[in-house]
Amino acid sequence: MLHKKTEKGQAIILIVFAITGLIGLTALTVDGGMAYDDHRHAQNAADSAAFAAALANAKGENLETAALDIATSNGYTDDGANTIVDVTIINAPSGTCLDDSGVPIPNSKEITVDITSNVETFFAPVIGIRTVTNRVTATTRSC
């Protein structure tokens, strides 16, 4: 079979494109799985922190400290760079926390815990993605 000189080396170009595509799929699988796992873990930590703050309110303890302690014990320390944990505490809206006779319950709070975490990728830098950012929120009301 005769080959033209201009056709030499075409297979190498196709192989390079195929390898780039395979690395992209590997990045999606491995790095996407890590980002999804971190998102689930961060959501669980935010939920636990919000509930801990509500329990602290019922016990008359410091709400923000309780929430931050639980977030820290779950691996989300507020370092301001890779992880940001924000606890917002406001008075519960009037009429939302009433006892059996319809009287407002004093010291009712609404607690919101926001966690932002950055997940470093392993394969995705090949296609230009160095980090994936997860943001989760949990809100609870303590009556």
HELIX and SHEET records of a PDB file:
HELIX    1   1 LYS A    5  GLU A    7  5                                   3    
HELIX    2   2 GLN A   10  LYS A   59  1                                  50    
HELIX    3   3 LEU A   63  SER A   73  1                                  11    
HELIX    4   4 ALA A  124  ILE A  127  5                                   4    
SHEET    1   A 3 THR A  83  ASN A  91  0                                        
SHEET    2   A 3 LYS A 109  GLU A 120 -1                                        
SHEET    3   A 3 THR A 131  SER A 142 -1                                        
END                                                                             
